[in-house]
Amino acid sequence: MEALHDVGIIGGGPAGLNAALMLGRARKTVVVVDEDRPRNRVTHESHGFLTRDGITPSEFRRIAREQVTAYPSVRFVADRAVTITGTDGDFQITTAQGLAFRVKKLLFATGMKDAPLDIEGLIDVYGSSAFVCPYCDGWELRDQPLVLIANGAKAHHMAKILPGWSRQYTICTNGPDEWTDEQRNELRQHKVPFFDSPILRIDSQDGKVQQVVLEDGSEIACTGIFFAPTLVPGSDLPEAIGCQITETGAVLVDSFGKTNVPGVYSAGDSASAAYQLIAAAAAGALTAVTINSELLEAAWNNEI
Ligand SMILES: Cc1cc2nc3c(=O)[nH]c(=O)nc-3n(C[C@H](O)[C@H](O)[C@H](O)COP(=O)(O)OP(=O)(O)OC[C@H]3O[C@@H](n4cnc5c(N)ncnc54)[C@H](O)[C@@H]3O)c2cc1C
């Protein structure tokens, strides 16, 4: 077992790496453990992060890792954290490759995972012409014929948002719709076409969607898809160590990134539904400031 590090960060996406950057600059000893399975890895381009618009997710991370590890007190470990034990001031992280680290404070920046929808052909277009967020990928599909695969309140919400990018869109609920009468009437008033027949398959060529085929025989031609994925936590370690989890699977944190477990923090997609690279990075940076302040306060009081 190694010397006690100040902070252990599980997850090396924008949240974890921006936290590491702040902590490295604050001269804290940091170990970042990351298995490199970011949520956006299927996409070819990331958008909306100032100075990095259009970058590939892997290049974004490469630059971030390079900048973060330039600080000598930050260590990056390409591995999966499998267990966490201990308490505030002395946590132990063990990894799949059998490494072990001791850390005073623990930050979960473990993200979320999109559970794939069970629709034939979706995997062939996901990240190329089927996406989850119009803020991330709507510009590239502007004014194009789109299909929105969603149901219930999510579909109703997206129906209001999508016209910002394209007015030509059709909703496929992929089974009986779950709208209230009011929501259904609203969609009719706005002349939004919708189908509730289950989806048979998605036809595409070279990652470009061509049409969505329904079980009732309808064929909806389109060049882009937005769909509502089912999200699951990127890691079950926060829950295993006693962190409270919200109904949506996020780690419950206060506005400083603190969980209910002393010495344990969370930032980024794992703790917020903002679901943007820049929001995750900002949350990581701000949570790092909280962690650093608490370490300095404890040192001032001779507690740690
Ligand atoms: C298809 C798609 C496209 C997107 N496009 C954009 C876009 O263009 N612009 C934008 O702003 N946002 C985009 N997003 C959202 C963006 O990907 C997330 O908001 C962002 O990645 C969240 O950052 P994070 O650091 O919280 O988590 P992530 O980037 O998901 O990183 C979490 C990391 O933690 C690691 N990890 C988890 N558990 C463990 C463990 N036990 N041990 C070690 N490592 C672990 C994971 O492997 C991963 O590397 C997109 C999302 C999707 C699904």
The ligand as an ORCA input file, in Angstrom:
! r2SCAN-3c Opt
* xyz 0 1
  C     -23.992     10.498    -27.544
  C     -23.615     11.612    -26.615
  C     -23.097     12.788    -27.150
  C     -22.763     13.827    -26.294
  N     -22.273     14.969    -26.860
  C     -21.978     16.009    -26.051
  C     -21.520     17.237    -26.634
  O     -21.368     17.357    -27.849
  N     -21.302     18.264    -25.789
  C     -21.479     18.175    -24.430
  O     -21.254     19.159    -23.728
  N     -21.880     17.003    -23.873
  C     -22.138     15.925    -24.640
  N     -22.586     14.766    -24.091
  C     -22.678     14.670    -22.615
  C     -21.273     14.428    -22.035
  O     -20.727     13.243    -22.587
  C     -21.357     14.278    -20.507
  O     -22.114     15.333    -19.931
  C     -19.933     14.301    -19.922
  O     -19.143     13.276    -20.492
  C     -19.983     14.128    -18.404
  O     -18.684     14.172    -17.897
  P     -18.296     13.350    -16.593
  O     -16.869     13.650    -16.338
  O     -19.284     13.604    -15.529
  O     -18.504     11.812    -16.993
  P     -17.806     10.960    -18.187
  O     -17.256     11.830    -19.255
  O     -18.809      9.935    -18.572
  O     -16.575     10.273    -17.449
  C     -16.780      9.353    -16.392
  C     -15.552      8.472    -16.346
  O     -15.582      7.692    -15.148
  C     -15.089      6.403    -15.469
  N     -15.488      5.467    -14.447
  C     -16.754      5.137    -14.028
  N     -16.687      4.209    -13.042
  C     -15.369      3.963    -12.823
  C     -14.660      3.104    -11.957
  N     -15.290      2.300    -11.093
  N     -13.299      3.106    -12.024
  C     -12.625      3.898    -12.896
  N     -13.263      4.731    -13.759
  C     -14.603      4.756    -13.717
  C     -15.690      6.128    -16.849
  O     -14.988      5.093    -17.517
  C     -15.473      7.484    -17.516
  O     -14.206      7.535    -18.128
  C     -22.935     13.706    -24.898
  C     -23.445     12.510    -24.356
  C     -23.795     11.482    -25.212
  C     -24.358     10.216    -24.635
*
